[in-house]
């Protein structure tokens, strides 16, 4: 005689007796349900296996946290947890695409651009441009190496930035 247990009985066995057979049965029972939700999300193929693993983890979490006193079926409870988790995971997926083929890069010519520096009016601006913008030195370091005050250097930085804005 074959006796088929419902979800409530299986969950009771898993939660109270830590029954591995009941847990494996639940995994087999909800295996297709997890795949169905993965396919509904229209994910790329490379993401399917990761989402399936996350779905199995959410099934385990749902089994451990399910409480029948709230008058909700286990299937609906698991579906709610799984959908929320999948949507959250989908939001965190990177928005860029990696190309498998690099054929589009063949015969590319790289042109090294030379830029004309902006019209620098004073020795201070030339010094600040060279040390601050090109060599990436801090204002305090520029002050130590020169006779100019911090305020003069800050003002020169802002003048140079304004000149760049006006060029663009």
DRENTORKOL-3810 file (N, C-alpha, C; in nm, 4 decimals):
REM DRENTORKOL-3810
@n.u->0.0845; n.v->-0.1178; n.w->0.0000; ca.u->0.0000; ca.v->0.0000; ca.w->0.0000; c.u->0.0891; c.v->0.1242; c.w->0.0000
@n.u->0.0576; n.v->0.2175; n.w->-0.0892; ca.u->0.1341; ca.v->0.3407; ca.w->-0.0993; c.u->0.0567; c.v->0.4511; c.w->-0.0299
@n.u->0.1230; n.v->0.5149; n.w->0.0615; ca.u->0.0606; ca.v->0.6246; ca.w->0.1333; c.u->0.1254; c.v->0.7553; c.w->0.0878
@n.u->0.0444; n.v->0.8476; n.w->0.0378; ca.u->0.0951; ca.v->0.9763; ca.w->-0.0087; c.u->0.0689; c.v->1.0794; c.w->0.0999
@n.u->0.1752; n.v->1.1460; n.w->0.1405; ca.u->0.1630; ca.v->1.2476; ca.w->0.2450; c.u->0.1405; c.v->1.3835; c.w->0.1813
@n.u->0.0676; n.v->1.4669; n.w->0.2510; ca.u->0.0524; ca.v->1.6044; ca.w->0.2018; c.u->0.1667; c.v->1.6907; c.w->0.2554
@n.u->0.1711; n.v->1.8145; n.w->0.2108; ca.u->0.2814; ca.v->1.9037; ca.w->0.2486; c.u->0.2907; c.v->1.9243; c.w->0.3993
@n.u->0.1768; n.v->1.9340; n.w->0.4650; ca.u->0.1789; ca.v->1.9595; ca.w->0.6087; c.u->0.2456; c.v->1.8450; c.w->0.6851
@n.u->0.2167; n.v->1.7227; n.w->0.6450; ca.u->0.2766; ca.v->1.6064; ca.w->0.7104; c.u->0.4271; c.v->1.5998; c.w->0.6821
@n.u->0.4655; n.v->1.6284; n.w->0.5578; ca.u->0.6076; ca.v->1.6274; ca.w->0.5235; c.u->0.6832; c.v->1.7351; c.w->0.6011
@n.u->0.6254; n.v->1.8530; n.w->0.6083; ca.u->0.6913; ca.v->1.9624; ca.w->0.6803; c.u->0.7026; c.v->1.9299; c.w->0.8289
@n.u->0.5990; n.v->1.8664; n.w->0.8846; ca.u->0.6059; ca.v->1.8255; ca.w->1.0248; c.u->0.7206; c.v->1.7275; c.w->1.0462
@n.u->0.7358; n.v->1.6308; n.w->0.9551; ca.u->0.8449; ca.v->1.5335; ca.w->0.9673; c.u->0.9815; c.v->1.6017; c.w->0.9569
@n.u->0.9914; n.v->1.6974; n.w->0.8672; ca.u->1.1203; ca.v->1.7656; ca.w->0.8488; c.u->1.1528; c.v->1.8536; c.w->0.9689
@n.u->1.0534; n.v->1.9300; n.w->1.0153; ca.u->1.0794; ca.v->2.0227; ca.w->1.1252; c.u->1.1008; c.v->1.9516; c.w->1.2587
@n.u->1.0256; n.v->1.8461; n.w->1.2842; ca.u->1.0369; ca.v->1.7824; ca.w->1.4156; c.u->1.1385; c.v->1.6688; c.w->1.4173
@n.u->1.1368; n.v->1.5827; n.w->1.3149; ca.u->1.2232; ca.v->1.4643; ca.w->1.3153; c.u->1.3466; c.v->1.4779; c.w->1.2278
@n.u->1.3579; n.v->1.5881; n.w->1.1562; ca.u->1.4697; ca.v->1.6099; ca.w->1.0626; c.u->1.4814; c.v->1.4932; c.w->0.9645
@n.u->1.3685; n.v->1.4556; n.w->0.9070; ca.u->1.3607; ca.v->1.3410; ca.w->0.8167; c.u->1.4172; c.v->1.3774; c.w->0.6793
@n.u->1.5261; n.v->1.3132; n.w->0.6393; ca.u->1.5909; ca.v->1.3415; ca.w->0.5110; c.u->1.5074; c.v->1.2933; c.w->0.3925
@n.u->1.4347; n.v->1.1831; n.w->0.4095; ca.u->1.3525; ca.v->1.1329; ca.w->0.2994; c.u->1.2397; c.v->1.2312; c.w->0.2675
@n.u->1.1805; n.v->1.2866; n.w->0.3690; ca.u->1.0738; ca.v->1.3846; ca.w->0.3476; c.u->1.1306; c.v->1.5108; c.w->0.2818
@n.u->1.2501; n.v->1.5502; n.w->0.3233; ca.u->1.3135; ca.v->1.6682; ca.w->0.2646; c.u->1.3453; c.v->1.6443; c.w->0.1166
@n.u->1.3999; n.v->1.5289; n.w->0.0832; ca.u->1.4273; ca.v->1.4959; ca.w->-0.0568; c.u->1.2985; c.v->1.4909; c.w->-0.1390
@n.u->1.1929; n.v->1.4392; n.w->-0.0784; ca.u->1.0645; ca.v->1.4352; ca.w->-0.1488; c.u->1.0144; c.v->1.5768; c.w->-0.1785
@n.u->1.0311; n.v->1.6663; n.w->-0.0838; ca.u->0.9890; ca.v->1.8062; ca.w->-0.1059; c.u->1.0736; c.v->1.8706; c.w->-0.2156
@n.u->1.2029; n.v->1.8434; n.w->-0.2173; ca.u->1.2886; ca.v->1.8967; ca.w->-0.3236; c.u->1.2419; c.v->1.8467; c.w->-0.4600
@n.u->1.2108; n.v->1.7185; n.w->-0.4684; ca.u->1.1641; ca.v->1.6624; ca.w->-0.5955; c.u->1.0283; c.v->1.7201; c.w->-0.6359
@n.u->0.9444; n.v->1.7408; n.w->-0.5377; ca.u->0.8097; ca.v->1.7902; ca.w->-0.5657; c.u->0.8129; c.v->1.9332; c.w->-0.6196
@n.u->0.8989; n.v->2.0179; n.w->-0.5646; ca.u->0.9006; ca.v->2.1594; ca.w->-0.6029; c.u->1.0100; c.v->2.1939; c.w->-0.7027
@n.u->1.0793; n.v->2.0932; n.w->-0.7525; ca.u->1.1852; ca.v->2.1129; ca.w->-0.8513; c.u->1.1323; c.v->2.1855; c.w->-0.9754
@n.u->1.0245; n.v->2.1379; n.w->-1.0324; ca.u->0.9684; ca.v->2.1982; ca.w->-1.1534; c.u->0.9082; c.v->2.3353; c.w->-1.1263
@n.u->0.8557; n.v->2.3537; n.w->-1.0077; ca.u->0.7985; ca.v->2.4842; ca.w->-0.9723; c.u->0.9072; c.v->2.5924; c.w->-0.9728
@n.u->1.0237; n.v->2.5593; n.w->-0.9210; ca.u->1.1362; ca.v->2.6544; ca.w->-0.9210; c.u->1.1768; c.v->2.6868; c.w->-1.0641
@n.u->1.1877; n.v->2.5845; n.w->-1.1491; ca.u->1.2265; ca.v->2.6083; ca.w->-1.2892; c.u->1.1218; c.v->2.6911; c.w->-1.3621
@n.u->0.9966; n.v->2.6695; n.w->-1.3299; ca.u->0.8890; ca.v->2.7468; ca.w->-1.3938; c.u->0.9055; c.v->2.8951; c.w->-1.3643
@n.u->0.9315; n.v->2.9288; n.w->-1.2394; ca.u->0.9484; ca.v->3.0703; ca.w->-1.2040; c.u->1.0757; c.v->3.1287; c.w->-1.2664
@n.u->1.1789; n.v->3.0480; n.w->-1.2806; ca.u->1.3017; ca.v->3.0962; ca.w->-1.3447; c.u->1.2741; c.v->3.1310; c.w->-1.4908
@n.u->1.1990; n.v->3.0480; n.w->-1.5591; ca.u->1.1693; ca.v->3.0738; ca.w->-1.7001; c.u->1.0733; c.v->3.1918; c.w->-1.7180
@n.u->0.9881; n.v->3.2149; n.w->-1.6223; ca.u->0.8971; ca.v->3.3301; ca.w->-1.6292; c.u->0.9761; c.v->3.4611; c.w->-1.6238
@n.u->1.0901; n.v->3.4613; n.w->-1.5535; ca.u->1.1693; ca.v->3.5839; ca.w->-1.5373; c.u->1.2456; c.v->3.6241; c.w->-1.6626
@n.u->1.2520; n.v->3.5378; n.w->-1.7652; ca.u->1.3242; ca.v->3.5672; ca.w->-1.8896; c.u->1.4701; c.v->3.6040; c.w->-1.8637
@n.u->1.5385; n.v->3.5189; n.w->-1.7925; ca.u->1.6791; ca.v->3.5411; ca.w->-1.7626; c.u->1.7657; c.v->3.4848; c.w->-1.8739
@n.u->1.8908; n.v->3.5274; n.w->-1.8759; ca.u->1.9856; ca.v->3.4677; ca.w->-1.9683; c.u->2.0152; c.v->3.3246; c.w->-1.9230
@n.u->2.0543; n.v->3.2414; n.w->-2.0179; ca.u->2.0803; ca.v->3.0995; ca.w->-1.9874; c.u->2.1868; c.v->3.0815; c.w->-1.8809
@n.u->2.2888; n.v->3.1695; n.w->-1.8822; ca.u->2.3983; ca.v->3.1528; ca.w->-1.7860; c.u->2.3537; c.v->3.1789; c.w->-1.6425
@n.u->2.2405; n.v->3.2445; n.w->-1.6235; ca.u->2.1907; ca.v->3.2748; ca.w->-1.4892; c.u->2.0988; c.v->3.1652; c.w->-1.4350
@n.u->2.0514; n.v->3.0742; n.w->-1.5185; ca.u->1.9506; ca.v->2.9763; ca.w->-1.4766; c.u->1.9976; c.v->2.8894; c.w->-1.3611
@n.u->2.1170; n.v->2.8358; n.w->-1.3716; ca.u->2.1652; ca.v->2.7437; ca.w->-1.2687; c.u->2.1828; c.v->2.8147; c.w->-1.1338
@n.u->2.2320; n.v->2.9390; n.w->-1.1367; ca.u->2.2474; ca.v->3.0150; ca.w->-1.0122; c.u->2.1115; c.v->3.0414; c.w->-0.9482
@n.u->2.0135; n.v->3.0778; n.w->-1.0302; ca.u->1.8803; ca.v->3.1041; ca.w->-0.9763; c.u->1.8177; c.v->2.9746; c.w->-0.9238
@n.u->1.8448; n.v->2.8622; n.w->-0.9898; ca.u->1.7916; ca.v->2.7358; ca.w->-0.9400; c.u->1.8482; c.v->2.7043; c.w->-0.8013
@n.u->1.9782; n.v->2.7245; n.w->-0.7842; ca.u->2.0397; ca.v->2.7002; ca.w->-0.6530; c.u->1.9780; c.v->2.7907; c.w->-0.5467
@n.u->1.9560; n.v->2.9165; n.w->-0.5826; ca.u->1.8909; ca.v->3.0089; ca.w->-0.4889; c.u->1.7485; c.v->2.9631; c.w->-0.4578
@n.u->1.6800; n.v->2.9089; n.w->-0.5585; ca.u->1.5446; ca.v->2.8580; ca.w->-0.5368; c.u->1.5420; c.v->2.7411; c.w->-0.4406
@n.u->1.6399; n.v->2.6518; n.w->-0.4512; ca.u->1.6483; ca.v->2.5380; ca.w->-0.3583; c.u->1.6753; c.v->2.5887; c.w->-0.2165
@n.u->1.7606; n.v->2.6892; n.w->-0.2048; ca.u->1.7856; ca.v->2.7471; ca.w->-0.0722; c.u->1.6591; c.v->2.8111; c.w->-0.0143
@n.u->1.5822; n.v->2.8780; n.w->-0.0996; ca.u->1.4580; ca.v->2.9392; ca.w->-0.0526; c.u->1.3543; c.v->2.8330; c.w->-0.0150
@n.u->1.3545; n.v->2.7200; n.w->-0.0855; ca.u->1.2655; ca.v->2.6096; ca.w->-0.0487; c.u->1.3014; c.v->2.5580; c.w->0.0897
@n.u->1.4289; n.v->2.5412; n.w->0.1139; ca.u->1.4737; ca.v->2.4950; ca.w->0.2457; c.u->1.4338; c.v->2.5961; c.w->0.3543
@n.u->1.4509; n.v->2.7250; n.w->0.3232; ca.u->1.4130; ca.v->2.8287; ca.w->0.4199; c.u->1.2620; c.v->2.8262; c.w->0.4442
@n.u->1.1834; n.v->2.8095; n.w->0.3381; ca.u->1.0378; ca.v->2.8063; ca.w->0.3530; c.u->0.9936; c.v->2.6865; c.w->0.4362
@n.u->1.0583; n.v->2.5726; n.w->0.4169; ca.u->1.0237; ca.v->2.4534; ca.w->0.4954; c.u->1.0543; c.v->2.4777; c.w->0.6426
@n.u->1.1681; n.v->2.5392; n.w->0.6702; ca.u->1.2079; ca.v->2.5618; ca.w->0.8101; c.u->1.1208; c.v->2.6663; c.w->0.8798
@n.u->1.0726; n.v->2.7647; n.w->0.8041; ca.u->0.9997; ca.v->2.8757; ca.w->0.8680; c.u->0.8481; c.v->2.8669; c.w->0.8531
@n.u->0.7979; n.v->2.7667; n.w->0.7821; ca.u->0.6540; ca.v->2.7578; ca.w->0.7579; c.u->0.5804; c.v->2.7298; c.w->0.8878
@n.u->0.4670; n.v->2.8013; n.w->0.9035; ca.u->0.3812; ca.v->2.7815; ca.w->1.0198; c.u->0.2381; c.v->2.7745; c.w->0.9690
@n.u->0.1722; n.v->2.6611; n.w->0.9896; ca.u->0.0388; ca.v->2.6416; ca.w->0.9335; c.u->-0.0699; c.v->2.7190; c.w->1.0084
@n.u->-0.0382; n.v->2.7790; n.w->1.1206; ca.u->-0.1375; ca.v->2.8550; ca.w->1.1970; c.u->-0.1845; c.v->2.9808; c.w->1.1247
@n.u->-0.1105; n.v->3.0237; n.w->1.0212; ca.u->-0.1471; ca.v->3.1462; ca.w->0.9499; c.u->-0.2450; c.v->3.1210; c.w->0.8354
@n.u->-0.2984; n.v->2.9980; n.w->0.8263; ca.u->-0.3991; ca.v->2.9620; ca.w->0.7259; c.u->-0.3555; c.v->2.9938; c.w->0.5836
@n.u->-0.2339; n.v->2.9596; n.w->0.5527; ca.u->-0.1825; ca.v->2.9769; ca.w->0.4171; c.u->-0.1228; c.v->2.8432; c.w->0.3758
@n.u->-0.1469; n.v->2.8049; n.w->0.2508; ca.u->-0.0901; ca.v->2.6786; ca.w->0.2044; c.u->0.0608; c.v->2.6938; c.w->0.1881
@n.u->0.1294; n.v->2.5812; n.w->0.1987; ca.u->0.2750; ca.v->2.5861; ca.w->0.1863; c.u->0.3162; c.v->2.6314; c.w->0.0476
@n.u->0.2445; n.v->2.5875; n.w->-0.0538; ca.u->0.2793; ca.v->2.6241; ca.w->-0.1910; c.u->0.2737; c.v->2.7755; c.w->-0.2093
@n.u->0.1705; n.v->2.8393; n.w->-0.1605; ca.u->0.1584; ca.v->2.9856; ca.w->-0.1724; c.u->0.2650; c.v->3.0568; c.w->-0.0888
@n.u->0.2939; n.v->3.0023; n.w->0.0281; ca.u->0.3975; ca.v->3.0597; ca.w->0.1132; c.u->0.5343; c.v->3.0527; c.w->0.0445
@n.u->0.5653; n.v->2.9370; n.w->-0.0109; ca.u->0.6920; ca.v->2.9191; ca.w->-0.0806; c.u->0.6979; c.v->3.0070; c.w->-0.2055
@n.u->0.5875; n.v->3.0157; n.w->-0.2777; ca.u->0.5840; ca.v->3.0983; ca.w->-0.3987; c.u->0.6117; c.v->3.2445; c.w->-0.3657
@n.u->0.5547; n.v->3.2931; n.w->-0.2602; ca.u->0.5769; ca.v->3.4322; ca.w->-0.2186; c.u->0.7229; c.v->3.4570; c.w->-0.1839
@n.u->0.7817; n.v->3.3695; n.w->-0.1054; ca.u->0.9227; ca.v->3.3834; ca.w->-0.0682; c.u->1.0113; c.v->3.3762; c.w->-0.1924
@n.u->0.9830; n.v->3.2802; n.w->-0.2790; ca.u->1.0661; ca.v->3.2592; ca.w->-0.3977; c.u->1.0571; c.v->3.3769; c.w->-0.4946
@n.u->0.9362; n.v->3.4242; n.w->-0.5202; ca.u->0.9205; ca.v->3.5379; ca.w->-0.6125; c.u->0.9909; c.v->3.6613; c.w->-0.5597
@n.u->0.9738; n.v->3.6909; n.w->-0.4342; ca.u->1.0413; ca.v->3.8086; ca.w->-0.3759; c.u->1.1925; c.v->3.7968; c.w->-0.3884
@n.u->1.2431; n.v->3.6798; n.w->-0.3599; ca.u->1.3882; ca.v->3.6600; ca.w->-0.3655; c.u->1.4389; c.v->3.6685; c.w->-0.5092
@n.u->1.3675; n.v->3.6075; n.w->-0.6016; ca.u->1.4091; ca.v->3.6128; ca.w->-0.7417; c.u->1.4058; c.v->3.7554; c.w->-0.7962
@n.u->1.3027; n.v->3.8306; n.w->-0.7635; ca.u->1.2960; ca.v->3.9693; ca.w->-0.8130; c.u->1.4081; c.v->4.0534; c.w->-0.7534
@n.u->1.4396; n.v->4.0279; n.w->-0.6276; ca.u->1.5509; ca.v->4.0998; ca.w->-0.5651; c.u->1.6836; c.v->4.0628; c.w->-0.6323
@n.u->1.7024; n.v->3.9346; n.w->-0.6613; ca.u->1.8246; ca.v->3.8918; ca.w->-0.7294; c.u->1.8334; c.v->3.9501; c.w->-0.8696
@n.u->1.7214; n.v->3.9543; n.w->-0.9380; ca.u->1.7210; ca.v->4.0066; ca.w->-1.0741; c.u->1.7591; c.v->4.1544; c.w->-1.0757
@n.u->1.7190; n.v->4.2278; n.w->-0.9741; ca.u->1.7542; ca.v->4.3696; ca.w->-0.9656; c.u->1.9032; c.v->4.3897; c.w->-0.9451
@n.u->1.9698; n.v->4.2933; n.w->-0.8820; ca.u->2.1125; ca.v->4.3084; ca.w->-0.8543; c.u->2.2012; c.v->4.2561; c.w->-0.9661
@n.u->2.1400; n.v->4.1985; n.w->-1.0702; ca.u->2.2216; ca.v->4.1499; ca.w->-1.1818; c.u->2.2888; c.v->4.2679; c.w->-1.2511
@n.u->2.4096; n.v->4.2483; n.w->-1.2993; ca.u->2.4761; ca.v->4.3587; ca.w->-1.3702; c.u->2.4023; c.v->4.3938; c.w->-1.4977
@n.u->2.4067; n.v->4.5215; n.w->-1.5334; ca.u->2.3322; ca.v->4.5705; ca.w->-1.6488; c.u->2.4176; c.v->4.5751; c.w->-1.7748
@n.u->2.5368; n.v->4.5228; n.w->-1.7701; ca.u->2.6234; ca.v->4.5241; ca.w->-1.8866; c.u->2.6277; c.v->4.3839; c.w->-1.9470
@n.u->2.6743; n.v->4.3774; n.w->-2.0695; ca.u->2.6813; ca.v->4.2505; ca.w->-2.1393; c.u->2.8243; c.v->4.2234; c.w->-2.1815
@n.u->2.8683; n.v->4.1022; n.w->-2.1630; ca.u->3.0000; ca.v->4.0609; ca.w->-2.2080; c.u->2.9834; c.v->3.9848; c.w->-2.3387
@n.u->3.0628; n.v->4.0193; n.w->-2.4358; ca.u->3.0541; ca.v->3.9547; ca.w->-2.5652; c.u->3.1514; c.v->3.8377; c.w->-2.5707
@n.u->3.1041; n.v->3.7263; n.w->-2.6231; ca.u->3.1889; ca.v->3.6087; ca.w->-2.6344; c.u->3.2889; c.v->3.6223; c.w->-2.7480
@n.u->3.2508; n.v->3.6925; n.w->-2.8529; ca.u->3.3369; ca.v->3.7074; ca.w->-2.9695; c.u->3.3901; c.v->3.8494; c.w->-2.9766
@n.u->3.5142; n.v->3.8609; n.w->-3.0126; ca.u->3.5750; ca.v->3.9934; ca.w->-3.0236; c.u->3.6018; c.v->4.0285; c.w->-3.1685
@n.u->3.5227; n.v->3.9758; n.w->-3.2601; ca.u->3.5407; ca.v->4.0039; ca.w->-3.4023; c.u->3.5206; c.v->4.1518; c.w->-3.4329
@n.u->3.4377; n.v->4.2172; n.w->-3.3536; ca.u->3.4102; ca.v->4.3578; ca.w->-3.3812; c.u->3.5288; c.v->4.4479; c.w->-3.3480
@n.u->3.6327; n.v->4.3956; n.w->-3.2842; ca.u->3.7481; ca.v->4.4762; ca.w->-3.2467; c.u->3.8615; c.v->4.4629; c.w->-3.3494
@n.u->3.8491; n.v->4.3720; n.w->-3.4423; ca.u->3.9556; ca.v->4.3528; ca.w->-3.5410; c.u->3.9699; c.v->4.4771; c.w->-3.6278
@n.u->4.0918; n.v->4.5023; n.w->-3.6688; ca.u->4.1246; ca.v->4.6143; ca.w->-3.7578; c.u->4.0849; c.v->4.7490; c.w->-3.7002
@n.u->4.0888; n.v->4.7620; n.w->-3.5705; ca.u->4.0587; ca.v->4.8901; ca.w->-3.5069; c.u->4.1869; c.v->4.9710; c.w->-3.5014
@n.u->4.1761; n.v->5.0953; n.w->-3.5372; ca.u->4.2911; ca.v->5.1846; ca.w->-3.5346; c.u->4.2736; c.v->5.2775; c.w->-3.4149
@n.u->4.3734; n.v->5.2783; n.w->-3.3310; ca.u->4.3698; ca.v->5.3665; ca.w->-3.2155; c.u->4.4413; c.v->5.4958; c.w->-3.2500
@n.u->4.3748; n.v->5.6043; n.w->-3.2271; ca.u->4.4323; ca.v->5.7352; ca.w->-3.2560; c.u->4.4654; c.v->5.8001; c.w->-3.1236
@n.u->4.5871; n.v->5.8341; n.w->-3.1077; ca.u->4.6287; ca.v->5.9010; ca.w->-2.9858; c.u->4.5989; c.v->6.0494; c.w->-3.0007
@n.u->4.5154; n.v->6.0961; n.w->-2.9145; ca.u->4.4748; ca.v->6.2353; ca.w->-2.9248; c.u->4.5744; c.v->6.3251; c.w->-2.8538
@n.u->4.6051; n.v->6.4306; n.w->-2.9181; ca.u->4.6857; ca.v->6.5322; ca.w->-2.8518; c.u->4.5933; c.v->6.6498; c.w->-2.8256
@n.u->4.6045; n.v->6.7018; n.w->-2.7099; ca.u->4.5163; ca.v->6.8116; ca.w->-2.6754; c.u->4.6003; c.v->6.9363; c.w->-2.6527
@n.u->4.5432; n.v->7.0443; n.w->-2.6905; ca.u->4.6089; ca.v->7.1717; ca.w->-2.6669; c.u->4.5695; c.v->7.2191; c.w->-2.5292
@n.u->4.6669; n.v->7.2479; n.w->-2.4479; ca.u->4.6305; ca.v->7.2974; ca.w->-2.3152; c.u->4.5572; c.v->7.4297; c.w->-2.3270
@n.u->4.4816; n.v->7.4576; n.w->-2.2300; ca.u->4.4055; ca.v->7.5821; ca.w->-2.2303; c.u->4.4993; c.v->7.7006; c.w->-2.2145
@n.u->4.4479; n.v->7.8152; n.w->-2.2405; ca.u->4.5268; ca.v->7.9379; ca.w->-2.2344; c.u->4.5526; c.v->7.9731; c.w->-2.0878
@n.u->4.6721; n.v->7.9433; n.w->-2.0425; ca.u->4.7088; ca.v->7.9713; ca.w->-1.9037; c.u->4.7807; c.v->8.1060; c.w->-1.9001
@n.u->4.7284; n.v->8.1983; n.w->-1.8215; ca.u->4.7744; ca.v->8.3366; ca.w->-1.8238; c.u->4.8952; c.v->8.3644; c.w->-1.7360
@n.u->4.9130; n.v->8.2870; n.w->-1.6300; ca.u->5.0195; ca.v->8.3218; ca.w->-1.5357; c.u->5.1075; c.v->8.2014; c.w->-1.5055
@n.u->5.2190; n.v->8.2321; n.w->-1.4405; ca.u->5.3082; ca.v->8.1244; ca.w->-1.3979; c.u->5.2396; c.v->8.0352; c.w->-1.2951
@n.u->5.1594; n.v->8.0958; n.w->-1.2099; ca.u->5.0864; ca.v->8.0196; ca.w->-1.1078; c.u->4.9928; c.v->7.9184; c.w->-1.1749
@n.u->4.9168; n.v->7.9612; n.w->-1.2740; ca.u->4.8239; ca.v->7.8708; ca.w->-1.3411; c.u->4.8989; c.v->7.7580; c.w->-1.4124
@n.u->5.0102; n.v->7.7897; n.w->-1.4730; ca.u->5.0895; ca.v->7.6860; ca.w->-1.5400; c.u->5.1424; c.v->7.5849; c.w->-1.4385
@n.u->5.1906; n.v->7.6355; n.w->-1.3240; ca.u->5.2414; ca.v->7.5475; ca.w->-1.2192; c.u->5.1301; c.v->7.4586; c.w->-1.1640
@n.u->5.0162; n.v->7.5173; n.w->-1.1340; ca.u->4.9033; ca.v->7.4428; ca.w->-1.0783; c.u->4.8522; c.v->7.3404; c.w->-1.1807
@n.u->4.8443; n.v->7.3815; n.w->-1.3056; ca.u->4.7996; ca.v->7.2887; ca.w->-1.4096; c.u->4.8918; c.v->7.1673; c.w->-1.4163
@n.u->5.0198; n.v->7.1932; n.w->-1.4174; ca.u->5.1171; ca.v->7.0851; ca.w->-1.4290; c.u->5.1130; c.v->6.9926; c.w->-1.3067
@n.u->5.1159; n.v->7.0490; n.w->-1.1875; ca.u->5.1274; ca.v->6.9670; ca.w->-1.0669; c.u->4.9940; c.v->6.9080; c.w->-1.0205
@n.u->4.8871; n.v->6.9878; n.w->-1.0303; ca.u->4.7586; ca.v->6.9421; ca.w->-0.9774; c.u->4.6860; c.v->6.8527; c.w->-1.0779
@n.u->4.6762; n.v->6.8982; n.w->-1.2035; ca.u->4.5972; ca.v->6.8246; ca.w->-1.3023; c.u->4.6771; c.v->6.7150; c.w->-1.3732
@n.u->4.8028; n.v->6.7376; n.w->-1.4012; ca.u->4.8805; ca.v->6.6385; ca.w->-1.4750; c.u->4.9472; c.v->6.5389; c.w->-1.3806
@n.u->5.0180; n.v->6.5892; n.w->-1.2795; ca.u->5.0907; ca.v->6.5017; ca.w->-1.1879; c.u->5.0067; c.v->6.4538; c.w->-1.0695
@n.u->4.8873; n.v->6.5087; n.w->-1.0540; ca.u->4.7910; ca.v->6.4679; ca.w->-0.9485; c.u->4.8457; c.v->6.4880; c.w->-0.8072
@n.u->4.9149; n.v->6.5972; n.w->-0.7877; ca.u->4.9654; ca.v->6.6277; ca.w->-0.6543; c.u->4.8586; c.v->6.7026; c.w->-0.5752
@n.u->4.8671; n.v->6.6914; n.w->-0.4444; ca.u->4.7709; ca.v->6.7604; ca.w->-0.3597; c.u->4.8073; c.v->6.9083; c.w->-0.3482
@n.u->4.7109; n.v->6.9853; n.w->-0.3059; ca.u->4.7325; ca.v->7.1292; ca.w->-0.2917; c.u->4.8354; c.v->7.1572; c.w->-0.1829
@n.u->4.8331; n.v->7.0806; n.w->-0.0760; ca.u->4.9320; ca.v->7.1009; ca.w->0.0310; c.u->5.0736; c.v->7.0715; c.w->-0.0189
@n.u->5.0884; n.v->6.9708; n.w->-0.1034; ca.u->5.2203; ca.v->6.9385; ca.w->-0.1605; c.u->5.2667; c.v->7.0505; c.w->-0.2539
@n.u->5.1753; n.v->7.1053; n.w->-0.3323; ca.u->5.2104; ca.v->7.2166; ca.w->-0.4218; c.u->5.2515; c.v->7.3378; c.w->-0.3398
@n.u->5.1822; n.v->7.3604; n.w->-0.2295; ca.u->5.2142; ca.v->7.4737; ca.w->-0.1419; c.u->5.3541; c.v->7.4590; c.w->-0.0837
@n.u->5.3913; n.v->7.3369; n.w->-0.0423; ca.u->5.5241; ca.v->7.3129; ca.w->0.0143; c.u->5.6347; c.v->7.3382; c.w->-0.0881
@n.u->5.6069; n.v->7.3011; n.w->-0.2141; ca.u->5.7086; ca.v->7.3128; ca.w->-0.3186; c.u->5.7172; c.v->7.4524; c.w->-0.3805
@n.u->5.6232; n.v->7.5384; n.w->-0.3488; ca.u->5.6231; ca.v->7.6717; ca.w->-0.4115; c.u->5.6091; c.v->7.7800; c.w->-0.3052
@n.u->5.6077; n.v->7.9040; n.w->-0.3519; ca.u->5.5958; ca.v->8.0178; ca.w->-0.2596; c.u->5.4529; c.v->8.0678; c.w->-0.2505
@n.u->5.3592; n.v->8.0000; n.w->-0.3142; ca.u->5.2196; ca.v->8.0451; ca.w->-0.3177; c.u->5.1433; c.v->7.9915; c.w->-0.1963
@n.u->5.0415; n.v->8.0661; n.w->-0.1560; ca.u->4.9575; ca.v->8.0233; ca.w->-0.0430; c.u->4.8518; c.v->7.9243; c.w->-0.0920
@n.u->4.7887; n.v->7.8574; n.w->0.0033; ca.u->4.6838; ca.v->7.7608; ca.w->-0.0307; c.u->4.5683; c.v->7.8286; c.w->-0.1023
@n.u->4.5343; n.v->7.9476; n.w->-0.0567; ca.u->4.4233; ca.v->8.0203; ca.w->-0.1177; c.u->4.4536; c.v->8.0531; c.w->-0.2626
@n.u->4.5765; n.v->8.0956; n.w->-0.2928; ca.u->4.6141; ca.v->8.1272; ca.w->-0.4300; c.u->4.6056; c.v->8.0014; c.w->-0.5176
@n.u->4.6489; n.v->7.8895; n.w->-0.4637; ca.u->4.6465; ca.v->7.7650; ca.w->-0.5398; c.u->4.5024; c.v->7.7192; c.w->-0.5648
@n.u->4.4179; n.v->7.7271; n.w->-0.4608; ca.u->4.2759; ca.v->7.6929; ca.w->-0.4776; c.u->4.2118; c.v->7.7806; c.w->-0.5850
@n.u->4.2388; n.v->7.9107; n.w->-0.5789; ca.u->4.1809; ca.v->8.0024; ca.w->-0.6775; c.u->4.2283; c.v->7.9683; c.w->-0.8179
@n.u->4.3544; n.v->7.9320; n.w->-0.8321; ca.u->4.4061; ca.v->7.8950; ca.w->-0.9632; c.u->4.3385; c.v->7.7670; c.w->-1.0143
@n.u->4.3148; n.v->7.6718; n.w->-0.9252; ca.u->4.2449; ca.v->7.5489; ca.w->-0.9638; c.u->4.1061; c.v->7.5826; c.w->-1.0159
@n.u->4.0338; n.v->7.6686; n.w->-0.9445; ca.u->3.8991; ca.v->7.7049; ca.w->-0.9880; c.u->3.9008; c.v->7.7820; c.w->-1.1199
@n.u->3.9985; n.v->7.8683; n.w->-1.1398; ca.u->4.0085; ca.v->7.9408; ca.w->-1.2673; c.u->4.0327; c.v->7.8453; c.w->-1.3834
@n.u->4.1201; n.v->7.7474; n.w->-1.3617; ca.u->4.1490; ca.v->7.6497; ca.w->-1.4669; c.u->4.0249; c.v->7.5663; c.w->-1.4972
@n.u->3.9538; n.v->7.5240; n.w->-1.3929; ca.u->3.8305; ca.v->7.4478; ca.w->-1.4141; c.u->3.7276; c.v->7.5283; c.w->-1.4914
@n.u->3.7146; n.v->7.6569; n.w->-1.4590; ca.u->3.6225; ca.v->7.7433; ca.w->-1.5315; c.u->3.6624; c.v->7.7555; c.w->-1.6779
@n.u->3.7905; n.v->7.7643; n.w->-1.7048; ca.u->3.8369; ca.v->7.7730; ca.w->-1.8419; c.u->3.8018; c.v->7.6453; c.w->-1.9185
@n.u->3.8151; n.v->7.5332; n.w->-1.8529; ca.u->3.7774; ca.v->7.4063; ca.w->-1.9181; c.u->3.6265; c.v->7.4033; c.w->-1.9455
@n.u->3.5478; n.v->7.4491; n.w->-1.8501; ca.u->3.4030; ca.v->7.4510; ca.w->-1.8708; c.u->3.3668; c.v->7.5401; c.w->-1.9887
@n.u->3.4322; n.v->7.6533; n.w->-1.9999; ca.u->3.4029; ca.v->7.7445; ca.w->-2.1094; c.u->3.4476; c.v->7.6865; c.w->-2.2432
@n.u->3.5534; n.v->7.6042; n.w->-2.2423; ca.u->3.5982; ca.v->7.5415; ca.w->-2.3668; c.u->3.4946; c.v->7.4412; c.w->-2.4175
@n.u->3.4344; n.v->7.3718; n.w->-2.3264; ca.u->3.3382; ca.v->7.2692; ca.w->-2.3639; c.u->3.2094; c.v->7.3363; c.w->-2.3967
END
